């Protein structure tokens, strides 16, 4: 009896847990770090090696390959209706300098495993299936993040992205040329019926609640700011406390207020001061200037705007009280993303059909699916990661959880792509 004979309907279909894990571990050898993570930054030689391996695997499954001008790789498995819009899945292969071996790459290789499973059981979908590896999702070498999907969807200007430089002055376009991945193929978002992205959660909620799958209903909106507070540096000994213009004191109070604002708008409020630079940075000199970053997030646009207004008021009040001047400059503004019900419902139905414990969840991080959701219907599947740790070499995920997420992806895509059951 063949494997095809053993499958009576696609309801019985499952991906291969061992094969998925082996692919992840093989890819993790490229750019492997001593602590078990990967360093595979965008458009480097190691990124090229990971791209080459992905393409090799896809071609072995009979996929056609297209590469666009920003280096996105599209692997296509034709359907019965070749002119139909494709059902697409994917994520990214690049990593942080001290990244984990599941962030991004899981979504790419889960898509490959879907194709391998369909080929293994000789199942032909009506619509084509595509797997994409987006370029420079992390944004650590070339800013901004999600560059590939942003350029693909028209949310970011292609030529401007290609002109962005790293800290050595090398442009993204030059780096793509060097690794041989500045493509010329034309791929349009108009040819995509639906997009799914599998990803580790990068947070602790699924593990904490004991759920195997997160049905992602959307992503938090984000407002980023660069704040410069300027006071007066002076000798720490002779200058009385009441006569100081201490920029660090203002920064400390604003940091507390950022956290107060976020806590006031739960469960989705987030507030973070991630960078703080003091001038002149001497132990016996009162700081005369502080440069800091502020990151506000929420799932509701109106609430995020309210949080932003409160921040502006806090900065004004604090700087006035301490005799400081303040320059608060917006550096990023992403509206909340609400994923399309057909995709969200397909993921939820797949989890229920497969008897995977699941919950609705909101993504606190940015993902390529957010840009894709602006040009087609999109959805995301989260699986737990150990202790919620990501962007870290010790990032870990259980093979069973990765397999569950891949099976949910398979069945959600089948629902959207269509299969003629005999």
Secondary structure, DSSP 8 states (H G I E B T S, - for coil): --HHHH-SSGGG----HHHHHHHHHHHHTTTB-TTS-B---TTSHHHHHHHHHHHHHHHHTT-EEEE-TT--EEEEE--SSTTS-EEEEEEE----TTB-SSTTHHHHHHHHHHHHHHHHTT--BSS-EEEEEES-SS-SSSSSSSHHHHHHTTSS-HHHHHH-B-TTS-BHHHHHHHHT--------GGGEEEEEEEEE-SSSHHHHHT-SEEEEEEE-EEEEEEEEEE---EETTTS-GGG---HHHHHHHHHHHHHHHHHTTTTT-EEE---EEEES--TTEE--EEEEEEEEEESSHHHHHHHHHHHHHHHHHHHHHTT-EEEEEEEEEE--EE--HHHHHHHHHHHHHTT--EEEEEE-S--HHHHHTTTSEEEEEEE--GGG--SSTT----HHHHHHHHHHHHHHHHHHH-B---
